[in-house]
Amino acid sequence: MKSKPMSDPDDSPASASTSDASLRALVAQTCDWYWETDSLLRITVAQAAGNGASELPLGQWIGKCDWEIPGDLVRPATWEEHRECLNARQPFSNLVVRRAVEGRSATVQHLCGAPFYGPDGDFIGYVGIGRDVTEQYRAQDALQQLASIDPLTRLLNRQAFDERAQQVLSNAYALGSQCALLCIGLDRFRLLNSVYGYRIGDRMLAAVAARLRKAIRLPNLLGRRGGDEIVALLVDIDSPDLVAKLARDIIETICQPERLGNIEISVRASVGVGFFPNDGGDLDGLLNAGDAALFRAKEFGGGTHALFTVELARRTELRVRLEQRLRKAYESRAFRLFYQPLVSLPEGRLIGAEALVRWTDAELGDIPPGEFIPIAEESGLIEGVGDWVLREACRQRQLWRQVGLDLPPIAINVSGVQMRNHGFVDTILSTLDEFEVAAEELEIEITETGLMDCSTASRDNLLRLRGAGVKAALDDFGVGFSSLAHLRDLPMHRLKIDRSFTVECMRDARTLTIVKAVIDMAHVLGLTVTAEGIENSEQRDWMHDLGCDSAQGYFFARPMPAEEFLKRYLEGRSKDVERA
């Protein structure tokens, strides 16, 4: 339906009568300004509300079309879309423009208009009103900012990063350009939280994010996907070598110490790099590539970067499959314990046994502990697996004792995750009570790397265990390069020298000197010393001559099932021996 004229038949909106001017003023009271155009859509009237003066340069708009006035469209998507509406002589209410105004920040203007016709039906122009909606849009922008920013790190949150990254990759695909995704993870960050608490961990993560914001600028994207994982999307990459250099620079930047109150903390970082479109044709594929490369960097020991490769894709696929199978094995308790003897030197007398968990999968076959234990630690299964090992070792100990056998202590391996658990000691003591195993019949072994950042909880647990009569051994000593001075403060009973030192000391004089010094200092600290990895009589004799009290290795026996262990070492000690 066509609008009725607001002027005399011979007048246009631009030459309205006095009554029309009064009507305009009345309309203007309901908005911030009133406007009219001629039939060519050029503005002929722009009148501020009431008698007040507008901050907008309304006078400069006269004689111009909307799209000729400088500004950025908010709605609709294009000026062409708006012109199509005007050419079709349709009313509109969706024109929103962001325009700069001298002396103040940009304003946001919302305009509505309708076509105006003369009595003969000829199109005369448009009439309409405008409102300043700057504050409304500022509030909306603030809300959108809050909705898209991670409050801790001030980086893009997961949803916002994904939305913007998908747009960046879509543009890159259209232009045929290359992008790079960097997956940045802080090494052993969960340990930092355990030692110093989550408040310090959060402050450290915020400090790392602040450093990254300086290193990675727009138009590149930087976001937090969760936990300590930060991702960066680099736009329009010219050289993979430059990306690798940036990854090294990021690692160097992150590892700088940060003072948080009275504490100075350093963290290391690992970076995984994937390239678009070669390593992933979409965001999900690219993230998978970056995650695989990040995992590889952490496998190298952390503090480094890795680029995605096809081999990494295969390894990642196998690892995912391993984790899935491991979860099923855990649910069905499809593990076994093997036992490896610990013997005295030089007699070779049996003085203990180490319980070692083994897993044979129906599809994948025998899986080495070195492959599935790290997965168990990362997937959160390690405490459950560790509890099973504890119960099974105590159960076996009980079965052997029931037939009247005098057995040496059984040692079980414990992860750093278990050691930091405040309920760990209670679990051990309650299990010992359940199976009627004496505390001195159990020994726990924890690796050197598991105690490198010994938390208060770990120390307290070790002290409680010693007080209860459970002895502790430090396994694989030499791998983590910790000092014996550090061990002075830990309630340890035994030091087990890693097999790499056992092998190396026979062919390297410096290693021999180090091993001898370690053994002597361990004895000064009141520790007994066990040599691991003995494979022949020559190594046995060497380690005995250096002062080792006991030994373990294939020369004496490989790990074996409980039944075989019983036959080989314990049969004959009782007249009534039964298979366990």
N, C-alpha and C positions, 0 to 999 in steps of 0.2 A: 504494500500500500504506500503510495507516494505521500510525502509530507506536505502539509498545507503551507502556503506562503506566509511569511511573517511581515511582509511589506506590501505596499500598494502594488497594483498590477504592473505598473511601469517601472518599478524600482527593483534593483538587485539587492542582495543582502548587504553589499558594501555601501549602498546609498539608502539606507533605511530611514524611515520617518522617525520623528521624536518618540512616538509610542514604541516603535521597534527598539530604539536605543534603550528605553526604559525596561523593555522585556529582556534585552541582553544583560542589563545590569542585574535584573532579578535572577536570571539564570546563573550569572557569574557568582552570585552569593552562595550557590550550592557547590562551588568548585574553586580551584585556584586561578583559573583563567578561562576565557571564552574565546573561540576562534571561528573564522569563516574563510572559505576559499571561493574563487571564481570557478567558472566552468572548466578552466585549464588546471585546476587544482592548486593554484597559487594562493598563498595566504593573503587575504585582504584585510582581515580584522584580527587583532590579538589583544585582548583586553583583560587586564588583571582584575581579580575579584574585588568588588566594592570600590572604594576610593583609594585603596592601598596600592603601593608600588610593588611590583614583582621583582624578585632578585633575578629572574630570567630576562635575557635581552629580547623581550617580545618585539620591540620595534625593529630589530635586525632581521626578524623572520618575514616581514612584509615583502611580498613579491616572490617568495621562494616556496617550493614544494617541500613537503615533509622530509623526503629523502635527500634534499639538497642542503639541509641543515646538518652540520657535523654532529655525529653521535654514533653510538654503538647500539644495535638492536638487541633487546632482551627477548621480546616477542613481537611478531612471529619470527620464524627462522631466517627469512630473507626479506629485503625490501621488495623484491619481485613478487613475492606472495602478497604483500600489502597492496602493491599497485594493481594486481589482478583483482583484488577486492574492490578497489576504487573504480577501476574500469568497468566492472560489472555493476556499479552503482549500488553496492550493498552497504548497509550500516556495519560498523565495526566497533568493538569494545576491547580489543586485545593488543593495541599498539603500546608497547613499553620501550622507551628509549633511554639509554644512559648518556647524558651530555655534560660536557665540562662547562663550568660557569666561572668567569673571571672572579678571583677573590675568594673562592670557596671550593671545596672538593666537588667531584662530579655529582650531579643530581640524577635521579631516576624519575622519568615523567611517564604517566599513564594517560593516554588519550582515547577518547571515544568520539565517534562522529556519525552523522547520517546524511544522506543526499537530500538536497533541497530543490524543489521544482516550482516553476512559475505556473500561473493559472492555465496556460496553454499546454502544460505538460512538458515544457522544455527544461532540461537540466540546467540549473543555475550554478550550483556548487555544493560544497559540504559545509555544514555547521557542526560545531562540537564543543566539548569542554576538555579541560586538562587538569590533572592533579599531580602535585609533587608527592611521590611515594618513596622518597629517598630513605627516610627513617625506617619504613616498613621493610624495604629491601636490605638495608643494613642489618636489621634484626634477623632477616632470613639468612643473609650471608653468614652472620655470626653463628646461627644454629647449624647451618650446613658445615661450617668450619668445625664446630664442636662434634658434629656427627662423623666427620671424616678424619679427625686427628686423634691419635692415641694419647691419652692424657699424661702418661708417664714419660714417654720419650719425645713427644711433640712431633712425631713422624706420622705419615699417613697410616691409618689403621688398615687392617686386612681388606675390608670391603672397598674402601676408597682406593687403595693401591691397585687392587685387581681391576676395578672399573677403569681407572686412568691408564693402566698398563695395557689393557685390551685395546683401548683407543689408539695408544701409541703404536702397538704392533700392527693394527689395522692400517694406519697411515704408512708405516714402514713397508708393509707388504705392497701397498699401492705404489709407493715410490721406488720399490726395489732396493731399499737400504737395509743395513744390518744393525741389529741391536745386541746388547750383551746384558745378561742377568747375573748379578753377583749375589750369592747366598752367603751371608756373613753370620757365623756362629761363634759365640764365646766359649773357649775351651774350659771344660770342667766348671761351668758356671753354677751348676747345682751344688757342687762342693763348696763354692764361695758362699752360697746361701746357707748351707748347713753350718759352716764355721762362724760366719759373721752375722747371720740372720737376714731375713728378707728385706728389712728396711735398708740395710747397707747395700744389699744386692740391687735393690731398685735404684738407689742413688748412683751406684756404679753404672748401671745400664743407662740411666739418663745422661750421665757424663759421656759415655761412649757415643750416644746418639748425637749429643751436641758437637762432638768432634767430627762425626760423619757428615753432619749438615754443612760444616765448613769445607769438607773435602769433596762433597758431591753436590753440585749446584744445578739449578734449573737450566735447561728443560728436562734434565734427568730426574727420575723419580726415586724416592727413598721412603721405605715403609717398614713397619714392624708386623710380622705375621703371627707372632705369639712367642711367649717365653723370651729367650735371648736371641731368637732368629730375626735378623734384619735383612731386607732385600733391597737391592738397588737396580734400577733399569736404566742402562746407558743408551742414549739415543744417537742414531746415525754414526755408527762406529766405523772408523777408517782402517784401523790396524789392531788385530788381536794382541800384538806385542804391547801396545799402549794400555790395553785392558789389563794384561798381566802385570804391567808396571804399577797400574793403579791399585790392583789387588795387593801387591807387596807394600805399597805406600799405606794402604788402609791398615794392614796388619801392624806396620811400624807405628802408625798413629795410635792405634788402640792400646798397644802394649806399654805406652808411657804411663808411669805411676800417677795415681790420682789420690790426693789427700782428702779424706772424708772425716772431718773433725780431727780426732787424735790418731786416726788410722791412715796409713799410706798403703794403698792396694794397687797391685798390678794384675792385669788379666791378659791372657793371650787370645788370639782369634785365629780362626781358620776361614778360608774363603773358597767357595766353589763357583766356577764360572761356566755358564752355558751361552751359546750364541744363537740368535735368531737370524734366519730361519733354519740353519743347518742342523742344530741340535734339538730344536723343538719348533714346530710350525704354528703353535698357539701358546697361550700363557701356561696352560696346564703342562704341556710338553716341556716348555722352557723351565718351569719350576722343578719338574722331575729331574731334568738334566742338571740344574744347579744343585739340587739336593744330593744327587748321586756324587757329583764332584766334591761337595762339601764333606760328605761321608768319607770319601777317599782321602781328602786332606787330613781329616782327623785320624784316619788309619795310619798315616805317616807320622803321627805323634802330635799333630796340631801345630799351630804357629806357622802355617804355610798355606799355599793355595794350590788348587788343582783344576785343570780344565777337563771338561766332559769329553769322553771318548766312547766309541762303540763298546769297547771292553768294559768300561764302567757301567754301561747300560746292562750288559750281561751279568756283571757282578751284582748290581742292584736288584735285578730281577731274581737272582738266586738268593740274595739276602732276604728279600720279601718272602720268598717261598720258604726259606729256612725258618723265619719268624712264625709264619703260619703253622708249619709243621711242629715247631717247638711248643707253641701254645697247646696244640692237640696232645703232644707228648706229656706236657705238664698236667693237663686235665686228667689224663689216663694214668699218670705216674709211670710212664714207659721208660724209666731210667734204670740203670743197674749200678751197683757199686763194685769196683775192683779194688784190690788191696795190694800195696807194694811194701815189701819189708824194709825196715830201717835196722841196720846192723852196727854193732860196735866195731871199732878198729883197735887192734889188728885182728881180734879173734873171729870176727864175723858172726858173733852171737846175736840172735834176734832180740831187739830191745824195743821194737815198736812197729806199727804199721800205719801207712797213710791210706785213707779211704778216698778213692778217686771216682768221680761220677762219669759214667759212660752212657752214650745214647746211640742206639741203632734204629734208624728210621726205616719203615717198611718200603718207602719209595726211594729215599736218597742213600740208604745204606749207613755205614758207620760215619758219624760226624765227629771230628776231633773236638775236644773241649776248647781248644784255642779258637774255634769258629763259633760254637754255640754259646759259650759263657759270656763273651762281650755282647751278643745279641740279647741274652737274658738280662744283663745289666741295663742295657739301654731300653728294653721293652718293659721293665718293671717286674720281670718274672724271677729275678735272682733271689729275692728273699724267700719266695715259695720253694724254689729249687733247693736253696740252702737249708731250709727247714726240713725238707724231705731227706736230704743227705744226713742231717743230724739224727733224725729219727731212725733212719735205716741203719746207720752205724751203731747206734745204741741198741737197736733191736738185735743186730747180729752179735754184738758183744754179749747181750743177755743170753742168746741161744748157745753161744760157745761156753759161757760160764755154767749153764745148766747141766752140761755134761761133765763138769768138774775140771775144766781146763784152766790153767794158770796163764793168763794172757798178758802181753805187754799193752801199753796204752795205744789207743787208736787216735790218729790225728785226722781232723777234717779241715778242709779249706773254707775260709770265710772271706767274703768280699768286703770292700770298704763301705759299701752301702749298708750291709748288715751291721758292721761295727758302729756306724753312726746312728743306728736305730736305738732309741731309748729303751725299747722293750726287749732288746736282744738278749741281755743276760738272763732276764726272767724266763725267756723261751728255753735257753740252754738248761737252766737249773730245773725247770719243771719237767723237761724231757728226761734229764738224768734221773729224777725221782720216779717218773712213770716206768722206766725200764730198769730201775734199781741198779743203776751204774754209778759207781763212786766218781767223785770229781777228778781224782788223780788218775782215773782210767781214760780220761779224755784230754786231748791236746788240740788247740785250734791253731791253724796256720793262716797268716795273712801276708799278702805280698808287700814288698817294700813300697811299690807305687801306691798301694792301697792306704799306706800310712804316711805318705809324703806330706800331706796337709792334715795331720792328725788333729781332729777337732776335739773340743772339750768332751763331747759325748763319747768319742772313741777312747780317750784316755780314762774317763770314768768307768767305761765298760771293762777295759783291761784291768783296772785296779779292782773292780768288783769280782771279776773272774779269778784273779790271783787270790783275793781274800777268801773265795769259796773253794780254792784248791785246784782250779783248772789252769793248766799251764798254757803259755802262748809261745809260738815260734814265728820268727820273721822269715818268710819264704823268699826265694829268688834274690837274695841280697847281692847288690852290685848292679842290677838292672836300672834302678832309679837313682843311683849315685848319691844316696843320702849318707850322712856322716854317722860315725859311731857315737859322736857327742850327742847327736839327736836321740840315739837309742838309750843313752844313759838315763833319760827321763821316762822311758817306757818300761813297764813291768814285763819284760821278756825273759823267757827261760832258754830258748834255743835260737841260734842263728844258722840259717841254711844258705850256704854259698851257691850262687847260681852256676849251672853246668857250664856256661860260657867261660867262666873263670877256671873251672876244673880243666877244661880242654886247653885253654890258652896258656896257663901258667907253665906247662911242660915245654912250650916252644918259644916263650917270650920272657926274658929275664926281668923286665919291668913288671909284668903281670905277676910273676912269681914273687917279687918283692912286696907288691901290694897285698897279695893273698896272705903271705906270711905275716905282714903287719896287721891285717884285719883279724886273723886268727888270734894273734897274741893280745891285741887290744880287747877282743871279745872275751877272752879268758880273764883279763883284768877286770872287766865289767861283770864277771860272774856268769857268763853265758857259755853253754856248751855249743860246739860247732859241728855242723853236719855238712859234708861235701855231697852235692847233688851231681847226677849225671855220670857216675863212675861206669865205664864201659869195658875196662880191662884191668888186669892185675897191676900193670905199670902205674896207671892213674891211682889205683887204690894205695899203692906203696908211697907214691909221691905225696898224696894228701895226708896219709898217716904221718910221714916224716915231717910235714909242715905243721903238724899238731892237731889235725882234725880228730874229734872224739868218735865220730860215727860217719856212716856213709849210706848212700842210696843210689841205685842205678841198675841198668840192665845186666851189668856184670854179676850182680847178686840175684836179681830176679826182675822180670817184667811185672807190671800190674796184672793181677789175676782174679778171677771170681772167688767168692768166699769158699766154695767147695774145694777148689784147687789149693787155695791158701791153707785150708784146714789139713788137707792131705800132706802137703809139702812140709809144713812147719809145726803142726800141732798134734798130729796123730801119734799115738804112742805115749803122750803125756797123761792119758786117762785110759783106764781099762774098759770104759764104757763109752766109746766114741761113736757118735751118730752124725750123719750128714746134716749140716745146718740148713 
